[in-house]
């Protein structure tokens, strides 16, 4: 069936994929399904819906649609994404603007749009589509001044909308995307560092000028660096990892999920570590980092500028988000609401992570190299 002479579309598609990335991605998603089924979601589902299976079933549905998105996205070639990038981005930007009008307010921020079955966070769509758009601009033959100014205007427009929600963490991630692409374009490192310091200074100044609007950030920092040195959630998270030890307390024996509301989202690694052990957390991180190291290795090959810009930026974005999630888990950062793709519960996170990894598969296929 897998003969080289086989012209079946699915077989040809499967054969063209980078096998290392495909296997690592399957392992990543499989572990997420295992943890969701037996550890992270049952208690939260019972607490929220009086049914231990509601969140689990919704997670399965997200994974199903995510897997479908991975497949459909990986089928398209470079030209498709290059030509549709502007339409994809501006469509997601419209959704982001809609949050200011019809957004669902949670803890003082309007970041989500209620789609009945789940709440969509449009910025999760904006980030990967913005990368595709910027990659097409930076890889074009246009004047560099045009590239710099056009991408800069878009970047700070998105950040402005995010500050109105408000959502500072995502604003910093959007800024990081732009700086990553600028660095890849060959711009002087001193210029990038100067831009970074100037931009961050403006954002920090904005925090203090509009302190009432961003009180939640000051509250999180107060909790993070307070007199007790550690926030309640971070303390419980570290306790759970410590109690779990190297090999865990056993499936269903964890109690972190009973103590903090974000045990199935922000602090999912702590829940996993408590029941499966530090060894399992290390295994998950090895799988994830190996996948992206493989992507970076492929970027060393002779591939187009558009694909290189896209692959490096998408990988950097996902790694940074995972780093923030791990940092919050071990109290390296204050709580940010950043999830761990495929392990944490969240429709927006799963769907957009699937889209990004579908693009990664598409751009690392053998016929596209």
N, C-alpha and C positions, 0 to 999 in steps of 0.2 A: 504493500500500500504506500510505503514511503519511498518507492523507487524514484530515481532521478528523472525517469521518463514520465512520471505521473504529472498530468496537467490539471489536476483538481485544484481549484482556487484556494481552498483551505490548506491543502498540503503545501502548495507553493508559498503561501503566506507564512505558514509555520516554519518551513525550511529557511526562509529568508531572515527570520528573527535572530538576534544575537542570543544564543542559548544560555550564556552565563547570566545575562540580565533577566531573561525570561524565567529561569529556574529560581533565581533569588527573589524575584517579584512574587512568584507563586508561593514560595516559602513564607514571605512576609505576610501575604494575605491569608494564607492558611493558619499561621499562628494567631493572627487577629481574630479569625473565626473561632478558633479553639478557646482563646481567652474570653471572648464575648459570650460563648456558649456556657462556660463553666465557672467564670470568675467575676467578670467586671459589670455585668448588666442586670443579673437577676434581682439583686437587692434593690437597686435604683428603680427598676421597673415595678417592683412590688410597692415601693414607697410612693411612686408617682401615679401608678395606674391600678394598684391593688391586683396586679396580675404579673407574675414573674417572667412571662414570656413576651409581653408587649414590645419592650425595647429590643429584645433579642430578635424578634421577628422583623422589626423595622430595620435593624442592623443587617440582617440577611438580605432584605430587599435592597438596601443601599449597596451592599456588596455585589448583588446581582447586577444592578444597573451600572455600578462602577466597572465591573468586569466587561459588560457590554460596551461601555464607553472606551475602555482600554482597547478592545478588539477593533471597534469602528474607527477610532482615532489612529491606530497603528497601521491601518490599511492605506491611508492617504499618503501622498508623497510631498516632497519639499515645496513644489510649485503650488499645490493646493493651499498650504498654510501661508505661504508668502502672499498669495493673492487675496486670501480671505482674512488676513490678520487684522486689517483696519475695521472690517465689518464685525468681527468677533469682539474686538476691543470696544468699539463705540456702543455696541449693543450692551455689553456688560457695564459700561460707564453710565448708560441710561438707567440701568437697574440700580447702580450705586446712588445716583441722584434721587431716585424714587424713595430711597430709605429716608430722606429728609422730609418727604411728604406723607408717605403711607407706611413708614418703617415701624416695626414692632419695637416698643421701648422696653428695654430690660436694664435694670440698675442704672437708669439715667442716660443710657445710650441707645440711639436708633441705628442699629447695625444690620437688622434682619428684615426680610419681607416674608410675611406669612403665606405659605403656599398650601395651607390646609394640612397636607401630610407631613411636611417638615418646614422649618424656617430656613430660608436661603440667606446666606451672608454674601452679598454681591462682590465684596472686595476679594473674596476667594476666586471669583471668576476674573476680576480685573487684573490680578497679578500675572497669571500665566498668559492671558491674551495681550497684556501690555508688553511682556517679554517678546512674544511673537512679532508684535508691531515694531518694537524697538530694534529687534534683530533684523527685520526687513529694511529698516531705515539705515542702520549702521553698516549693513552689508551692501548697500546700494552705491552707485557712483556719484551720488549728490555731494555737494560741497560740505566739508566738515562743519563749518559754521552753521549751516542749515540743520545738520544732524544734531548738533549740540543744542541749538536754540529750540528746535521743534520738540525734541524729547524732553528738554528741561521744562518747557511750558506745560506739556502733558503731565510730567511728574508732579510739579507743584500744584497743578489744578486738582489732581487726584488727592494729594495731601490736604489741600484746602477743604475738599469735601469731607475727608476723613476727620479733620479737626472739628467740623460742624456736627459730626455724629454724637460724641467725639470718640476717636479711636487712635490713640497715639502710637501704639505698638505697630499697627499695620502701616501707619504713616512712615515709620522708620524702616520697615521692610521695603516699602515702595522706593524710598530713597536709596536703600542698599542695592536694589535692582538696577537703578540708574547708574550708580557709581560702579557696579560690576561691569556693565556694558561700556561705560566710559573708559575704564581701565583696560578692557580688552581692545578697545579701539586704538590704543596706543597713545592716548593723551598723557602729558607729563604728570608723573606721580605727585609732584608738589602742587599742581593745580587741583588734582583730585582731593588731596588732603586739605587744602585751603577751602575748597568747596564744602567738604564734609564738616569741617569745624564751623564754617559760617552758617551752614544750614542747621546744624544741631544747636548752635547758639541762638538762632532765631526761634527755633522750636521751643527751647528752654525758656527764652524770654517771653514767648507767647503764653507759656504755662503760668508764669507769675502775673502777667498783665490780666489774664482771664482766669484767675485762680478759682473763682466760684464755679466756672464751667468744668474745670478739670479737678475738682476736689477729690474724685475717686482715685486719681493717680497719687496725690499726696497721702491719702488714707492708706493705700497699698504700701507706699514707701515707709510711712510711719510704722505700719505693722511689721514690715520687713526688717527695719533697723531700730525697732522699739526697744524698750528697756529690758524685755525678756529675750532679746537677741534673735528671736525666731518666731514666726507667726504660728498660730494654732494649727493651720492646715499643713504647713511645712513640717512642723514638729511631729504631727501624726504620720506624715508621709515618711519621714526619716525613721520613726519608730517602727513603722511597718516593714521597711527594708531591713532594719536591724533584727527584728523578730523573725523575719523570713530566713535570715542567714544565707548560706551558700545554696541550699537545696530546697528551701521553702517549708512552710508548715503543712502543705498538702492542699489539694483541690477542695475548695469550699470552706477551708479553715480560717481564712482571712477575716479580719474584723475592721480593717480600714474603711471599707465601703459603708460601714454602719456609722462611722464617725464624722465623715466629711462629705458634703454634697457633690463634689467634683471628682470623686474617686474613679468614675468611669469616663472622665474626659481629661481634665488637666493633669490629674495625678494617677493616670492609668498605670504607669510604670511601677508606682509604689504598690498598687494592688496586685500586679503581676509578681513583683518581687517578693511580696509577703507570702504568696501561696506557692510560687514556683522557684523562688530563690534568686540570688544575685547572678548565678550562673546563667539562668534563662534570660535575664535582662542583658547580660553581656552577649549572649547568642543573638538576640534580636538586633542589638547595635552592630554586631559584626556583619550580619546579613545585610542590613540597610547600608552601612558604610561601604561594604564590598560592592554593592550594586552601583553606588555613585562613583567609586574609584574606577570601576570598569568603564563607566561613561566618560570620565575624565581621560582614561587611557585611550579610548576610541577617538577623543578629540585631538589627540596627538597625530592622528593619521591625516591623510590628505582629503579632508572633507570641505564642503563649501563654507564660506564665511557665515551665511545665514544659519546653517545647522550648528556650527561651532558656537556662535553667539547664543543660540537658543539652548543648546544642551548644557553649556557651562552655567548660564543664568538660571535655568530651571533647577539644575542640581544644587547650585549655591543657595537658592531660595528654600528648597525643601530641607537641605541640611541645616540651614540656619533656623528654620522653624522647629526642627527636631531638637536642635541644640538648646533652644529656648525652653522647650517642654522639659527636657532633661534637667536644665538649670533650675527651673521652678521646682521640680520634684525634689532636688537636693538642696533647696534654699539658696542657690547661687544667684537667682533673680527673684524679684517679687512676682506675685501671681499676675499672669498676663492674659489668660484665656486661650493660650496656644495649645492645640491638640497634637497628638502623635498620630500621623496618618495611618489609617486602617486598624490601629489598635484602639484609639479613642472612639467613643460614640459621637457621631455628628454627620449629618447628611451632606452639608456643604464641604466639609473636610474630605470625606470619602470620594465624592463625585469629582471635585476639582483635582485631588491627588491622582485619581484615575485618569483624568484628562491629561495631566502633566506627564504621567508615566506612559500613557499611550503615545504621546508625542515623542518621548524618549525612545520607545520601541520603534516608532516609525522612522526616526532619524538615525537609528543605528542598524537598520536592516541592511543585509549584505548588498542588495541591489542598489541601495542608496549611497554606498560608501564611495 
